[in-house]
Amino acid sequence: MRTLVLVVVVAFGYVTRPIWHGLVYSAIYSPTGLLVVGGGSLAAVVLWYLPPDRLRSAGSGVGGSSDLDVVSDGPDSLGELVGTDNGTAAAKFRLLAVIVGLLIAVSLLVGGISGTFEQRTLAQETMADATEVEAFPEANPENPRVVPRRVSEVTTRGEVSYRQHRLGTSDIARREDGSLAWSYPIEPDGFRNTLLENQRGVLLADMTRIDERRTETFDDTDFTYGEGMFLHRSADWQLKKTDYLARYNDDAVEFTHDGTPYMYYPKTGHEWRLVPFPHTVPVWDGGALVFPDGEIRHLAPEEAQSSEILDGQRLYPVSLTRAEMGSLGYRNGIVNQLPVVGAHRGEVELATLPDGADNRQPFIIDLAGERLSYVTAMEPYGADSRGLDEVWFADAETGEYTFFGTDRETLTGPERAMGIARSEDSQTNWGRNFVVTEPVPTIVDEDLWWHIKVSPVDFTDVTRNVFVNADSGAAIAVETDNETRAFIRGDINESTTDGDRDDEGAPDDGTDSDIIYYIVVTNQTGEVVERIPVRSGQDTSIVPPDDDRVTVVNGTATATNDSATTTNESTTAA
């Protein structure tokens, strides 16, 4: 009877194993989980099979009486189970509680030691595989992060309308044209629909443009297993069912290939290290590719990298990168980073992001050649340190690390950069009407800049982009998507005061200090074809092509109908 009950419990646990995934995984790959979950389960099984007379003998053997000293005419497992067997079941539960309590106490000590060695091992292995570089890698000017997540949330959700579905958690994916997008699963909304409806494809919202933002909806393909679906109908359930010994800590990457939507889940595994103290470290375990028809293809790292469907997408777990970067404080030893006795030699920590930043490290940016990278800014250890000491880049397809060390020169961090962006425009009512948000690093002519967005407080738009140089602290504000791309390409190379801006296309006649603004002429695609300076004491007016002033101003022939004329008193534009 005892064995039958145990088999039923085990069978139920196996059928519902995705529910217990966290407990079972920790029992296999965590010293604390092994002690508490594994040891507690073993103790429960032993007590379950322990005859009552053995329990009575154990109790009476200590001084002749005990709380565990019970009388029973014979074993009655069902009676023990419901607590009617003269107190035997209650005694076993008390004994199990004592054992589990002791295991928890021991696990606290073991967990602190093993956790420290896990951080130390992770830092050592990360440093061993990393390469230091002397220059920043080149950014991809065609894929700037212009649209913050919160702006995308507001604008994208306002563009779609589903009665039974909603947009799920957003992530960053590559579109088929090579641009980056905020990707969303179109998942069932409401309890009834999570039981009966399916995920209805994916939506991709362009994150590289705000002026002519493109949103692609692939909502004509139902996923057999998807996001927002209940229990066994969900992708999460099926992932854990088909590969139990892996962690799925990252959100899904929703994308399309040849017009078909897919989802990719990065996987993290763990490996045991027995010396100098038993501990485990996280490792990349590949990923799972979910097809709309219900197929789930578990891929090793090499298989994911060679997959045509996943070409250009993020493969390496962001959560693993975050753990590896967080461990770097231990790279010079455990004692070095201790609060009282540690020397803190060469110790770094994640750069602080201020309130309102609305993003989290690592930052995801696109480098030249359409190579996605996870960028982590590290600052020196210390409460007053806000400058950057190192900048780390992790290849999003391979997980390979490179890092740039500033030596003794400290670069401006994101917190200070946001302050500089606000101070550049003292006329704006910051916090009440507009906010600066989502700083992300970008590289312009081998210099690190912080790309910051200015948005209204309701996050319905991006009014301008501010770039703050991490070396000099100089700030340049641009307004259009084309100007943003031009700046990253290096075409806009200087900022001036009072909102004016020079670039390589502006005339250089030695009197730029007198210029109060420019008339900018653009073509149908928004590209700037001509810039006409207007100086102090001049004025402008718009006239038809047949106006005499188009060809003659103060008796002097000047411009045709596709340009503008200027005098010391006035400027006339056609």
N, C-alpha and C positions, 0 to 999 in steps of 0.2 A: 504493500500500500504506500509506504514511504517513497519507494522508487517510482511508482506510478505517478504520485503527486509531483515529484521532482521532474520527471520526464515531461509532464504537462506544462510545468512552469518554464522549462527550458525550451520546449516547442513554441510556446506562446512568445517567449523572448526572441526566438529566432525569426518567427514570422514578422514580428514588429521590430526587428533589429535596428532599422534606421532611427527609431525613437531613442534607443539606448546607445547610439553610436558614440556620443561624447564620453560616457562612462566606460564603455568597453575599450575605446581607444586610449583613454588615460590610464587604464589598468595595464595596458600593454606597453605604452611608450612614455610613462611618467613615473618616476620613483614614488612620488606621493600617491598617485593613483594606484600604483601596484600595491602599496601598503594598505591603503584604506579600502579601495574597491576590491582588489584581488584578495587581500588578507581577510577582509570582512566577509566576502562571499565564501571563501574557504571555511572560515569559522562557522558560518551559518549552515553549510552543508554538513560539517562534522557534528554540530549540535543537533541537526535534524535527524541524523542517524544514531546519535548517542542514546542507548537504552535508559529508561528512568532509573533502574536500579544502579547503574553506573554513576548517574548524577547524584543519587542518594548516598552512595558509598563515598563519593568524593566530598560530599558535604559533611557526612558524619565522621570522616577520618580526621577532621580538624576539631579537636576538643569535644567530639561526640555529638554535636548539634550544629545546625547551620540553617540559614534561610533556604538553602538548596536541599535540605533533608526532607524529602517527601515520601509518601507511602503510596504504592500502587500495586494492584493485584496483577498487573501485567501491562505490557506495552499497548497503548491505544493511540496510534498516530493521529487519527482524526480528532480524538478528544483533546490531544495536545494542541492540535491546530486551532481549535475553537476555544481553547482555554478552559476545558471542563475536566481535565485529567488530574484532579486533586492538586493543581498548582504546578505541575511539571512544566507545562508550556511557559507559564509566567517566569519560572526560574530560569529557563533557557533564554528567554528574551532578556532577562536581567543580566545574565552572564554574557550574552552577545553584546549588550550595550556597554558593558565594562570592557570587553575586548576591543570593540570599535573605538571607544574613547581612548584607550591606550594607544591604538594604532594611529589615531588622529594626532595625539600628542607627539608620538615619535615622528610622524610625517612632517610636522611643522619644523622640527629640527633638521630632518633629512632634506626637506624641500628647500630650506634656506641654503644649505650647503650645495646641493645639486644644482639649484638655480644659479648660484654664483659661478660654479664651474661650467654650466651651460653657456653663460654670457662670455666667460673667458675663452672657451673653445670656439664659440661662434666668431668672436672678434679675431682670434688667431687665424682661423681658416679664411675669413673674409680678407684680412690683410695679406695673407699668403697668395691669394688668387688675384689681387688687385694690382693695377699698373698705374704708377704716378706719371702724369703728363705735365708738360710745361706750358701748354696753351689750351684754351677752351675749344671744344669741338664746334664746328660751324652749325648754326641753326638753319632750319628750313624756312625761308621767308614766305613761302606759299601757304604755310600751315601755322600761323600765329594763333595763340589762344585768345581770341577777342571776346567771345561770349562767355561770361562766368556761368557757373552751374545754376545759381539762383535766378539769373536773368533767363536762362534757358527754361528753367522750371516754369516761370511765370508766362513767358511768351509762347512756349510750345504747348503747354496745357490749354492756353487760350485759343489755340488754332485748331484743336481736334475736339471732336464730340462723339463719345460712345456712351450708349445707355447702359450696357452691361459690362463694360470694360473700363479700365483706367491705365494710365501710364505708370509703370513700376519704377524701381530705383534706376537712376541714370548711371552710365559709365562712359568711358572714352573708347571709341572704336575708330577704325579706318574705313572710310567709304570706298566704294569700288573705283572712284576717280582719284583716289589717293589722298583726299582731304580728310581732316579729322572731324568727328561728330560726337555729340552727346547721344548715346544710344539708350533706348527705352524698350522694355518688353511691354506689349499691350496685353495686360493680364486681366483676369476676371475680377469684377468689383462686387462685393457683397457676399454674404455667407452662402446664399443659395447658388450663386454663380460659381463660387469656388468649388462647389460640389459637382456641378453639372456642365459648366462651360469650360472651354479651353483657352489657352493663351492664343491670341490672334495676331501672330507675327510680331514684327518689331518696327520701331520708328527711329529714324536717324535725323537729328537736327544739327545743321552745320554750326560748328563752334568757331570757324575761322573768319566769318563775316557777320556784320550786323546790319550794313546798309542794304544788301540784297541777300538776305538770309534764306537758305534753301532747306526745306524740310521734306524728307522722303518717307512715305508711309508704305510699309509692306504688310498690310492687314488682311490679305486674302489667303493666308496660309495658317491653318490651325496646327499647334504643336500638340502631339499626343501627350507628352510630358513637358510641362512648362512652369513658368513662374506664377505664383499666386493661385495655384491649384492645390486641392486639399489632399493631404496624406500621400497615398500611393500614386495619385495622379500627378504629383509634383515632380519636377526635375530633381530637386534635392533628395527626395525619397529614393528615386531610382539610381541616382549617383551613388549613394551610400549602400544601396542594395547590391549594386554590381561591382563596386570596389570599396570594400569596407575599411581597409587599412590605409586610408588617406584622409587628410583634412581638406575641407572645402571652405576656406576662410574668406576667399575673395568673392565679390559679386560677379555675376555672369557678364561676359562681354558679348553684347548683341551686335551682329553684323550681317552682311549679305555677301553672297558669292554667286555670280551669274544670275542675279535676281532672286535667289533663294535665301531665306533667312536662316541663320544658325545661331547657336549659343555655345560659348566656350567657357569652361570653368577651370582655372588653374588649380593644381593640386599640390599640397604640401605633405611630405612624409616626415618621419623621424628616424634617427639612427642612435643606437646605444653606444656610449663610450664608458668603458668600465674603469679606466684609470684617469687621474689619480683618485677619483671617487665616482661611483656609478651615476651617470646622468645621460640625458639625450639631447640631441641637437636637431633642429628642423632642416630639411633638405627639400629641393625641388623634385617633385615626383611626377612631372609631366602635366597632362591636362585631360579633360574630358570634353569631347565635341558632341553636342546634342543636335540631332537632325529633327526636322519637323515630324517625320513619320514615326518617331519613337526610338530610332536607333541611337545608341550611346556608344561612341567609340573612345575607349581609353587609350591614350597615347603616351608613350615614353617621351622624355624631352627631345630626343633626336627625331622621333616620329612626328612630333608637333612642329619642329622646325622645318621639316621637309614636306609638310602637308601643303598642297596647292591651295586648299580651301582657306587655310590659316595664314597664307602669305601676307605679311605686312601687319598682322594683328599683334596685340600684346599677349605674350605667352607666359612670361615669368610672373610668379605671384607678387602682387604689391605688398601683401601682408608679410611675406618672407623678407622682402627688401627692407621694410620698416623694422623688422626684428633684427636683421643684420646691422643696419645702421645704428639702431639703439644700443647694440652691444659694443660699439667702438670705444666707449669709455673704459673698457677693460683691456684694451689692446696692450697696454704697458704693465699689465699685471693686476692681480686682485688687490694687493695691499696699496698700490699706487692710487686707487680711486676711493679708498676708505675715507670717511668724513673727518676723522680725528688724526690718524697717524699717516694718512696718505699724502704723498708729495704732489700728486696731481700733475706729474710731468707729462706733457704732450696729451693731456686728457681733453677730449672734445665731447660735445653733446649737441643734440638737435637744436637748430636755431629756433628761437621763440617766434611764434606767429601771434600777432596781437588780435584782440577781439575785433571782429568785423572782417578778418582776412577771408573767411568763408572757404578756406581750403586747408589741406593737410599734407604734410610731407609723407612720401616723396612726391614732388611735382612731376607731372607727365607732360613732356614736350616732344616735339618732332625735330630731329636733327636732319642735316643735309643727307640726301639720298633716301628720304622717307624711312628713317630709322628711329623708332620710338625709344625714348629713354626716360628712366626714372631719375630725377635729380633731387639730391638731398643736400641742403646747406647745413654745415656744421659750424658751431661757434666755440670759442675756447671755454673751458670750464670756469664757472664763476657766476655769482648772482648779478654782477654788474656788466657782464660781457654780452654785447649785442651785435658785435661785428663778426664777420665770417672768418674762419680759420682755414676751412677746407670746403670744397664743393665736390660731391661724389656723383658719378654717372653710372647707372646700371643699364645695360642693354636689355630692352624689354623682350627680346626674342631669345637671348642666350643666357642672361643673368651675369654676363662678364662685367667686372667693375673697373673703372678708371677714376682717378681723382686728381684734382688740382689743389696743390698746397700753396697758400699765400706767403709762406715763410714768415717773416716778421711784419709784413704789410697786411693790415686788416681791412677787409672789404666791408662795405655797408650791407647790413642784413635787411630782411624784409620789414621788420618793425620800423627801423629808422627810415627806410625807403618810403613807406606809407606816410610817415610824418613829413618827409620832404615833398611828396606829391601834394599834400594838403597845404603846406606853407607856400607853394608856388602860386596859389590862387587864394589870396586872403579875402577876396570879394564874395566867394561862395559861402553860403550858409551850411557848413559841413555838419552832418548829423541830423539836420532838420529837413533839408531839401535834397542834398546829395551826399553820397558816401564814396570813399575809395575802397576798393575791394579786390580780392583774389590776386595777390601778387604772385607772379610766376617768373622764373628766371628765363632769360633768353640771351643769346650771344650775338653781338654785332661787332664785326671787324676784330674778333678775338677778345673783345671786352665783355664782361658780364654786366647785364642791365636787368633791372627789375621792371617787368611789364605789369603795370597797375591799371585797373579800369575805374572810371568814374561813372557811377550810375545814380539815378534818382532813388530815393529811399524805398519806392515800391518795386524796384528792380524790373522795370518794364523796358529798359533801354540801356545802351552804353553811349553816353554823350561824348566821351573822348577817352583816349588811351594816353597814359603818362608813362614815360620810360625814365627810370632813375639809374644813373651810372653807379655801379657798386664800388668803383674806385674813386672817382672825383666827387660824387654826389650831385652832379649836374642833372637837370631834369628837362625833358623835352615832351611837349604835349602835341599829339596829333589827333585828328578828328575822324578821318575817313579810313575805310579799309585799305584803299590804295596807298595812303600815306603810311599806314602801319606797316605794310609790306615794303614800301620804299625805305622806311627807317631801318628795318631789319636787314635789308640788302646793303645798307650803308649809304644810300643816296641822300638822306637827310642827316647832316653831320654837325649841326650847330643849333643851339637855342638862343633866343634873345628875350629881352624882358617885355613886360606888358602884353604878353600873348602873341607878339610877333615872332616869326620864324624864318630864318634863311635856309636855303638849300642850294644844292649844286646848280639848279636851274635859274636862280635869281641873278640879276645883273650885278656886276661888281665894278662900280665906278668910283669907289672911294667915298661916297656920300651916304652910305647905308644908315648912318645914325640919324639922317633926316627923314627916313622912310617911316610913315605912320601906319600904312597898310598896303596890301597888294590887291589888284584885281586879278583873279585867277580864272583863266579860260580853259574849259575842259571839253573833250569830245563826248560822243554818245556813250562811250564805255566808262566815262568818269576819269580818264587819264588827263593829267594836266598837260596842255599843249603850249601855254604861254602864261607868264606872270608879269603884270604891269605894275611897277612901283608907284605909289602915290606919296609925295613928300609933304612936309609941313608947308602950309600956305596954299596947297593945291586943293582942287575940288573935282568931283566927277559928275558926269551926267550920261544918260543913255539916249541916243538919237537914232532915227531911221537911216538906212543906207544912203538915201538921196539928200541928206542934210549937207549943206555947204561946208559945215565944220569938219565933216569926215575927211575931206581932201585938203581943205585950206584952213589953217588956224593962224590968225594975225598975219595973213599974207604969205604964209609958208606952207608949201605942200608937204604933208606928213604921211598919213596912213590911209589904207584902203578900208573897205567895209568889214574886213575880218580882223581888224586890230583896233588900237585905241590911240588917242592923241593926248599929249600933255603939254601944258604951258606953265609959266610961273604962277598964273592966276587960276587956271582950271584944267581939268582933264576930261576929255570927251571920249566915251567908249561906244563902239558900234556893235 
